[in-house]
Amino acid sequence: MFFKDKHCPTCKGSGTQVFTPLKPGERKALGTNRTDLWRCTAAGCRWYQPWDHQAGGGRLPEELQNPGADATQ
């Protein structure tokens, strides 16, 4: 089953955050064409990771910080 909620290692708390696929501009900033990378939508967060594990994740550049609240609202 597919879940958008995942634990974000850089957000505070023990709950989960909503993740969305990286947009083309975000993938370009990382220099990748990978479509399996997702980012946390919490306000101020820059964390991204492959959908199936955190180990391949990292932070997007500062200018791609998520300014708003949860993107699904």
C-alpha positions as CSV (number, residue, x, y, z in Angstrom):
1,M,0.0,0.0,0.0
2,F,1.2,3.6,-0.7
3,F,1.6,6.1,2.1
4,K,2.6,9.7,1.8
5,D,3.4,10.0,5.5
6,K,6.9,9.2,6.5
7,H,9.2,10.0,9.4
8,C,11.5,13.0,8.6
9,P,14.8,12.8,10.3
10,T,15.3,16.6,10.4
11,C,11.8,17.6,11.6
12,K,11.3,17.7,15.4
13,G,9.0,15.3,17.1
14,S,8.1,11.6,16.7
15,G,5.3,12.0,14.3
16,T,5.3,11.7,10.5
17,Q,5.3,14.3,7.8
18,V,3.7,14.4,4.3
19,F,6.2,13.7,1.5
20,T,5.8,14.6,-2.2
21,P,7.9,13.8,-5.2
22,L,10.6,16.2,-6.1
23,K,9.7,18.7,-8.7
24,P,11.8,19.0,-11.9
25,G,13.5,22.2,-10.6
26,E,14.5,20.4,-7.4
27,R,15.9,17.5,-9.3
28,K,17.8,19.9,-11.5
29,A,19.3,21.6,-8.4
30,L,20.5,18.2,-7.2
31,G,21.9,17.3,-10.7
32,T,19.8,14.2,-10.9
33,N,17.0,12.8,-13.1
34,R,15.9,10.3,-10.5
35,T,12.1,10.1,-10.1
36,D,12.1,8.1,-6.8
37,L,13.2,11.0,-4.6
38,W,10.6,12.6,-2.4
39,R,10.8,15.7,-0.1
40,C,9.2,16.6,3.3
41,T,6.5,19.2,3.0
42,A,6.9,20.6,6.5
43,A,7.4,24.4,6.7
44,G,11.1,25.2,6.5
45,C,12.2,21.6,5.8
46,R,14.7,20.8,3.0
47,W,15.0,17.0,3.6
48,Y,14.6,14.6,0.6
49,Q,15.1,10.9,0.3
50,P,14.3,7.9,-1.9
51,W,10.8,6.7,-1.3
52,D,11.8,3.4,0.3
53,H,14.5,4.5,2.7
54,Q,16.2,7.5,4.4
55,A,19.8,6.3,3.9
56,G,20.0,7.9,0.4
57,G,18.6,11.2,1.6
58,G,20.0,14.7,2.1
59,R,19.1,18.3,2.2
60,L,18.0,20.4,-0.7
61,P,19.9,23.8,-1.2
62,E,18.8,26.6,1.1
63,E,16.9,28.4,-1.7
64,L,14.6,25.4,-2.0
65,Q,13.5,25.5,1.6
66,N,9.8,24.9,1.9
67,P,8.3,28.2,2.9
68,G,4.7,27.2,3.6
69,A,2.9,24.7,5.7
70,D,1.9,21.2,4.6
71,A,1.5,21.2,0.8
72,T,-1.6,19.0,0.9
73,Q,-3.7,21.6,2.8
